[in-house]
Amino acid sequence: MMAQIFLTVLNMSITATYVMLVVIVLRLLLKRAPKWISYALWSVVLFRLVSPFSFISSFSLLSRFIRSSAITGQVEYIPTDIIIAGVPKVDVGIPAFNSLINDALPWSTNSLQGVIIIGNAIWLAGFLSMLVYSVVSYIRLKRRISSATRISGNVYESDKVESPFVCGFFRPEIYLPVSLSATNQAFVLQHELTHLKRFDHVIKPFAFLVLAIHWFNPMIWLAFRLMSRDMEMSCDERVVQELNLDDRADYGGALVQLAMKRPIFSGSPLAFGESATMGRVRNILKYRKPAFWVTIVVVLTLIIVGTGLLANPRTAGSSYMTYIWQKDFFGSSVYSTIEYQMTDEDRATVSPVMSTAEKVFTYTGTKAEADKTVGALARYYHYSDETPFSTVEYNLQLITAKVDRSSGYMWVVYSDEQYDSDGAIVSGSWDILSYWIIEKTDGAWNVVGIKEHP
């Protein structure tokens, strides 16, 4: 169970990395746009980090990166059944990385299981360490401000802090340093109240929790830092919308004065001058409220792009188009089964069948020596009687499967290329959708029928 959770986290982290790279590019293109737009884009990354599932659409912007997207809506660069797979393989969307990783994977089930157990233990230790550190930091902070004096409502003043911040989730309180002037105090309160209105005091700790889950991915640390910066800048912009140029200058002066020497721990409450002070000052001095039509165009673009980043592609590459082309051939009653979301039990049951298929596709021996127990899969053998000293390159992808007590079906997409001794291709098939009928005989599952476009 824990191993599957670990592999699911890895898969989500890879997808979120691709989404994050797109968001960073968009963030640069939208450099002059209001920062709340950049801040909103990080919600897409956050979704990818917490949900292994998403809806499927032909308009996904990730089809170039996600090559393991299943029709079920879950992306598996690293198969959750990799331990029991006959030939363990991963597909992270980059061929060079795939070769490097797959060549390093141990073929022994016990060895691979050991690697995953060790990786899972390291991941869990890092996650728990960050949680403990966050909780301890929060407790220390609460002790530090225990002597704070209430000014009014949920606003407190303390000589133990150097910068204002919000503390608490359900009943958030604002804490101010005692050295604030009346003018700066007004700016600070307006800023912190804006954070509260937007529920930033909940969003940032939650984002930190997600960071703790994906602590092993340096790109997620960068995403957390950039999201925090966009959060602060968008909050600044909301405050200065009602200020004139002189007040904006005073507001910037307050930022500089309150820039923290030792920032409050990132998993704790939000700090007024937490980071990137000079960048924030430049941003508020340059800020101009955009025209209404510009905002509408940007928002519509944001919705379209965000939806494209949330959606999974229908399949790897152009395979889904192959499905569409062959729909009439299979017939709607058979074809509709491809939408079935297989269970872990389904996947585990057909895994030995996939392992047998892997061996069949790579076979280049004689007809006489070929294994006769593979049933209908024998059609995929490559015989050396016909092409001596040949080699085969193949790709085999399980789309979905469903099994009952003694029968079931599998949808598989395959490509295979056979080369002669001179390296010239002699036969090949690309992105072929195949419907395999399976039956259980003498305790073993076998392919007894195959339907595909001739």
C-alpha positions in Angstrom: 0.0 0.0 0.0 2.7 2.5 1.0 4.7 1.6 -2.1 1.7 2.4 -4.3 1.3 5.8 -2.5 5.0 6.5 -3.0 4.8 5.7 -6.8 1.6 7.8 -7.1 3.4 10.8 -5.5 6.3 10.3 -7.9 3.9 10.3 -10.9 2.1 13.4 -9.6 5.4 15.2 -9.0 6.6 14.6 -12.6 3.3 15.9 -14.1 3.4 18.9 -11.8 7.0 19.7 -13.0 5.9 19.9 -16.6 2.9 22.1 -15.6 5.2 24.3 -13.5 7.6 24.8 -16.5 4.7 26.0 -18.6 3.5 28.3 -15.7 6.9 29.8 -15.4 7.0 30.7 -19.1 3.5 32.2 -18.9 4.6 34.1 -15.8 7.4 35.7 -17.8 5.0 36.5 -20.7 2.6 38.0 -18.2 5.2 40.0 -16.4 3.3 43.3 -16.8 -0.1 41.8 -16.0 -1.6 42.0 -12.5 0.2 39.5 -10.2 -3.1 37.9 -9.1 -3.1 36.2 -12.5 0.3 34.7 -11.9 -0.8 33.7 -8.4 -3.9 32.1 -9.8 -1.9 30.0 -12.2 -0.1 28.3 -9.3 -3.4 26.7 -8.4 -3.1 24.4 -11.5 0.3 23.2 -10.2 -1.2 22.7 -6.8 -4.0 20.6 -8.3 -1.5 18.4 -10.2 0.5 17.9 -6.9 -2.5 16.6 -5.0 -4.6 14.8 -7.5 -3.5 11.7 -9.4 -6.6 12.0 -11.6 -7.9 14.6 -14.0 -10.3 14.8 -16.9 -9.3 13.9 -20.4 -9.4 16.2 -23.4 -8.0 16.5 -26.9 -7.1 20.1 -26.0 -4.6 19.2 -23.3 -1.4 21.3 -23.5 0.6 18.4 -22.0 0.3 15.9 -24.9 4.0 16.6 -25.8 5.2 15.7 -22.3 2.7 13.1 -21.0 3.3 9.9 -22.9 1.9 7.5 -20.4 -1.6 9.0 -20.0 -4.2 6.3 -19.6 -7.7 6.5 -21.0 -8.8 6.3 -17.4 -7.6 9.8 -16.5 -4.6 8.7 -14.4 -1.0 9.3 -15.6 1.5 6.6 -14.8 5.1 7.4 -15.9 6.1 4.8 -13.3 3.5 1.9 -13.3 2.1 1.2 -9.9 2.5 -2.5 -10.7 6.1 -2.2 -11.8 7.2 -4.6 -9.1 5.3 -7.5 -10.7 5.9 -6.4 -14.3 7.9 -8.9 -16.3 10.0 -6.2 -17.9 10.0 -3.1 -15.6 9.8 0.1 -17.7 9.1 3.8 -17.0 8.2 6.6 -19.4 8.8 10.1 -18.1 8.1 11.7 -21.5 11.7 12.3 -22.5 13.3 9.4 -24.5 16.8 10.1 -23.3 15.7 9.9 -19.7 13.7 6.8 -20.3 16.7 4.9 -21.7 18.9 6.1 -18.8 16.4 5.1 -16.2 15.3 1.8 -17.7 18.8 0.6 -18.3 19.5 1.2 -14.6 16.4 -0.6 -13.4 17.0 -4.0 -11.8 15.2 -6.8 -13.6 15.0 -8.9 -10.5 11.6 -8.6 -8.7 13.3 -8.7 -5.3 15.9 -6.1 -6.2 13.3 -3.7 -7.7 11.1 -4.2 -4.6 14.0 -3.4 -2.4 14.8 -0.2 -4.3 11.1 0.9 -4.0 11.0 0.0 -0.3 14.2 2.1 0.4 12.9 5.0 -1.7 9.6 4.9 0.1 11.3 5.0 3.5 13.5 8.0 2.5 10.5 9.8 1.1 8.4 9.2 4.3 11.3 10.2 6.6 11.7 13.5 4.7 8.0 14.2 4.8 7.7 13.5 8.5 10.8 15.6 9.2 9.3 18.6 7.5 6.0 18.2 9.3 7.8 17.9 12.7 10.0 21.0 11.9 6.9 23.0 10.9 4.9 22.0 14.0 7.9 22.7 16.3 8.5 26.1 14.7 4.8 27.0 15.1 4.8 26.0 18.8 8.0 28.1 19.4 6.4 31.0 17.6 3.3 30.8 19.7 5.4 30.8 22.9 7.3 33.8 21.6 4.2 35.8 21.2 2.4 34.6 24.3 3.0 37.9 26.0 1.6 40.0 23.2 -0.8 42.9 24.0 -4.2 43.1 22.3 -4.7 46.4 20.5 -8.2 45.8 19.2 -10.2 42.8 17.9 -7.8 40.2 16.6 -4.8 42.6 16.3 -1.9 42.3 18.8 1.4 44.1 19.5 4.6 42.4 20.7 8.2 43.5 21.3 9.3 39.9 20.5 8.7 40.2 16.8 10.4 42.3 14.1 7.8 42.0 11.4 4.0 41.8 11.2 2.4 38.4 10.4 -0.9 36.5 10.6 -1.0 33.5 13.0 -3.8 30.9 13.1 -6.1 29.1 10.7 -9.6 29.1 12.1 -9.3 32.2 14.2 -6.4 34.1 12.6 -4.7 36.9 14.6 -2.5 39.7 13.4 0.7 40.5 15.3 2.6 43.8 14.9 6.0 44.9 16.2 5.8 47.7 18.8 8.0 50.0 16.8 5.5 50.7 14.0 4.5 54.3 13.4 0.8 55.1 13.0 1.2 55.5 9.2 3.1 52.2 8.8 0.7 50.4 11.1 -2.2 51.5 8.9 -0.5 50.1 5.8 0.4 46.9 7.6 -3.1 46.2 8.8 -4.5 46.9 5.4 -2.0 44.4 3.9 -2.6 41.7 6.5 -6.4 42.1 6.3 -6.2 41.6 2.6 -4.4 38.3 3.2 -7.2 37.3 5.5 -9.9 38.2 3.0 -8.2 36.0 0.4 -7.6 33.2 2.8 -3.9 33.3 2.1 -3.3 32.4 5.8 -4.8 29.0 4.9 -3.5 28.6 1.3 0.2 29.1 2.2 0.4 26.5 5.0 -1.5 24.1 2.8 1.0 24.7 0.0 3.7 24.0 2.5 2.1 20.7 3.3 2.1 19.8 -0.4 5.7 20.9 -0.5 6.5 18.5 2.3 4.9 15.7 0.4 7.0 16.5 -2.7 10.1 17.6 -0.8 12.4 15.5 -3.0 11.6 17.6 -6.1 13.7 20.8 -6.3 11.4 22.2 -8.8 8.5 22.2 -6.3 10.7 24.2 -3.9 11.2 26.8 -6.6 7.4 26.7 -7.3 6.7 27.4 -3.6 9.1 30.3 -3.6 7.6 31.9 -6.7 4.1 31.3 -5.6 4.9 33.0 -2.2 6.3 36.0 -4.1 3.3 36.3 -6.4 1.0 36.0 -3.3 2.8 38.9 -1.7 2.9 41.1 -4.8 -0.7 40.5 -5.7 -1.6 41.4 -2.1 0.5 44.6 -2.4 -1.3 45.5 -5.7 -4.7 45.0 -4.1 -3.7 47.4 -1.3 -2.2 50.2 -3.5 -5.2 50.3 -5.9 -6.7 53.0 -3.6 -3.4 54.8 -2.9 -2.0 57.9 -4.6 1.6 58.1 -5.7 2.8 59.6 -2.4 1.1 57.0 -0.3 2.5 54.3 -2.6 6.0 55.6 -1.9 5.2 55.5 1.9 3.9 52.0 1.5 7.2 51.0 -0.2 9.1 52.6 2.6 7.2 50.5 5.1 8.1 47.4 3.1 11.8 48.3 3.3 11.7 49.2 7.0 9.9 45.9 7.8 12.0 43.6 5.7 12.7 40.7 8.0 16.3 40.0 9.0 15.3 36.4 9.8 12.1 35.4 8.0 9.5 33.4 9.9 9.6 29.8 8.9 7.8 29.3 5.5 5.4 26.7 6.9 4.2 29.2 9.6 2.0 32.3 9.1 2.5 34.9 6.4 4.9 37.7 7.0 4.4 41.2 5.7 8.0 41.7 4.5 8.9 38.0 4.0 10.9 38.1 0.7 11.9 40.0 -2.4 11.4 43.4 -0.8 13.0 45.5 -3.5 11.1 43.6 -6.2 7.8 44.3 -4.4 8.7 48.0 -4.0 9.4 48.3 -7.7 6.2 46.5 -8.5 3.9 48.7 -6.5 5.5 51.9 -7.8 5.0 50.7 -11.4 1.6 49.3 -10.9 -1.1 50.6 -13.1 -4.6 49.2 -13.1 -5.2 47.6 -16.5 -8.1 48.6 -18.8 -11.2 46.5 -18.3 -11.0 44.9 -21.8 -7.4 43.9 -21.2 -8.4 42.2 -17.9 -11.2 40.3 -19.8 -8.8 39.1 -22.5 -6.2 38.0 -19.9 -8.8 36.2 -17.8 -10.2 34.3 -20.8 -6.7 33.3 -21.8 -6.0 32.2 -18.3 -9.1 30.0 -18.2 -8.2 28.4 -21.6 -4.6 27.8 -20.6 -5.5 26.6 -17.1 -8.0 24.1 -18.6 -5.4 22.9 -21.0 -2.9 22.3 -18.2 -5.4 20.6 -16.0 -6.5 18.2 -18.8 -4.7 14.9 -19.5 -4.2 14.0 -23.2 -6.3 11.1 -24.4 -3.4 8.9 -24.9 0.3 9.0 -25.7 1.1 10.9 -28.9 -1.4 10.2 -31.8 -2.7 6.9 -30.5 -6.1 8.3 -29.7 -6.6 9.3 -33.3 -5.9 5.6 -34.1 -8.8 4.7 -31.8 -11.1 7.1 -33.6 -10.2 5.8 -37.0 -10.8 2.2 -35.9 -14.0 2.8 -34.0 -16.2 1.7 -37.0 -14.1 -1.4 -37.4 -14.5 -2.6 -33.8 -18.1 -1.5 -33.5 -19.6 0.7 -30.8 -20.5 -2.2 -28.4 -16.9 -3.5 -28.3 -15.2 -0.1 -28.6 -17.0 1.4 -25.7 -15.3 -1.0 -23.3 -12.1 1.1 -23.7 -13.6 3.7 -21.4 -13.6 1.1 -18.5 -11.4 2.2 -15.7 -9.5 -0.9 -14.6 -9.0 -1.7 -11.0 -5.7 -2.7 -9.3 -7.0 -6.3 -9.3 -7.6 -6.1 -13.1 -4.1 -4.7 -13.6 -2.4 -7.3 -11.4 -4.4 -10.2 -13.1 -3.3 -9.3 -16.6 0.2 -8.4 -15.7 1.5 -12.0 -16.5 -0.2 -11.7 -19.9 1.6 -8.5 -20.6 4.9 -10.2 -19.5 4.2 -13.0 -21.9 3.5 -10.5 -24.7 6.8 -8.7 -24.0 8.7 -12.0 -24.5 6.7 -12.8 -27.7 7.4 -9.4 -29.2 11.2 -9.7 -28.5 11.4 -13.2 -29.8 13.6 -13.6 -33.0 14.2 -17.4 -32.9 13.0 -20.2 -35.2 9.4 -21.4 -35.6 10.3 -24.8 -34.3 11.7 -23.4 -31.1 8.9 -20.9 -30.4 6.8 -21.4 -27.3 3.5 -23.0 -28.4 1.7 -22.1 -25.1 1.1 -18.4 -25.8 -2.2 -18.9 -27.5 -3.3 -16.1 -29.9 -0.2 -14.0 -29.0 1.8 -16.3 -31.4 0.8 -14.0 -34.2 3.3 -11.5 -32.9 6.4 -13.7 -33.1 9.3 -12.6 -35.3 10.9 -15.7 -36.8 14.6 -16.0 -37.8 13.6 -18.5 -40.4 12.3 -15.6 -42.4 14.8 -12.9 -41.4 18.1 -14.3 -39.9 19.9 -12.4 -37.3 17.1 -9.9 -37.0 16.4 -7.5 -34.1 13.2 -6.0 -32.9 12.3 -2.7 -31.3 8.8 -2.5 -29.8 6.5 -0.5 -27.5 3.6 -2.2 -25.7 1.1 -0.2 -23.8 -1.9 -1.5 -21.7 -4.8 0.9 -22.1 -7.4 -0.9 -19.9 -8.5 -4.4 -18.9 -11.4 -6.1 -17.3 -11.5 -9.6 -15.9 -14.2 -11.8 -14.4 -13.8 -15.2 -12.8 -12.6 -17.0 -16.0 -12.7 -14.5 -18.8 -12.1 -10.9 -19.7 -10.6 -8.5 -22.2 -7.6 -6.2 -22.7 -7.0 -3.2 -24.8 -3.4 -2.8 -25.9 -1.6 -0.4 -28.2 1.6 -1.7 -29.8 4.3 -0.7 -32.2 7.1 -3.0 -33.5 9.9 -2.7 -36.0 12.0 -5.6 -37.2 15.5 -5.0 -38.6 17.8 -7.3 -40.6 21.4 -7.8 -39.9 22.3 -4.7 -41.9 20.0 -2.5 -39.8 17.4 -2.1 -42.6 13.8 -2.3 -41.5 12.0 -5.3 -42.9 8.6 -5.0 -41.2 6.8 -2.7 -38.8 3.5 -1.7 -37.2 2.9 1.6 -35.5 0.3 2.5 -32.9 -1.9 -0.5 -33.5 -5.0 -0.8 -31.3 -5.6 -4.4 -30.3 -8.5 -6.0 -28.5 -7.4 -9.2 -26.7 -9.9 -11.7 -25.4 -8.5 -13.6 -22.4 -9.6 -16.8 -20.6 -8.4 -18.6 -17.5 -7.4 -22.2 -18.1 -5.7 -24.5 -15.6 -5.1 -21.5 -13.3 -3.3 -19.3 -16.0 -4.7 -16.5 -18.1 -4.2 -16.8 -21.8 -5.1 -14.7 -24.9 -7.5 -16.8 -26.9 -8.6 -14.2 -29.4 -7.3 -11.0 -30.9 -9.2 -8.3 -32.9 -7.4 -5.5 -34.6 -7.4 -3.7 -37.9 -5.7 -5.9 -40.5 
